[in-house]
Amino acid sequence: MYRENVIEELEADTQGFTTVNKLHEKIWKEFGEIDKESMKVYQLWLLEQGSKTCDKYMQIFKKTARESGYNSRFLIEKFK
């Protein structure tokens, strides 16, 4: 039901989600905060080096990865 409502709102452009983050924020507001492990997985998906130094990026990645519950194989692929 929620999925259909969101799709209808998106098609009618009443939500105005300009980024995936805004969509996720809406979902969290509707259904409550997700567990810490799931949040870390989400943060891993969004993590980009951007203007961070390699060392800084590695620190953030390692800290987030430790708390994600993901195995080494996935983490190696994600880091690449």
Secondary structure, 3 states (H helix, E strand, C coil): CHHHHHHHHHHHCCCCCCCHHHHHHHHHHHHCCCCHHHHHHHHHHHCCCCCCCHHHHHHHHHHHHHCCCCCHHHHHHHHC
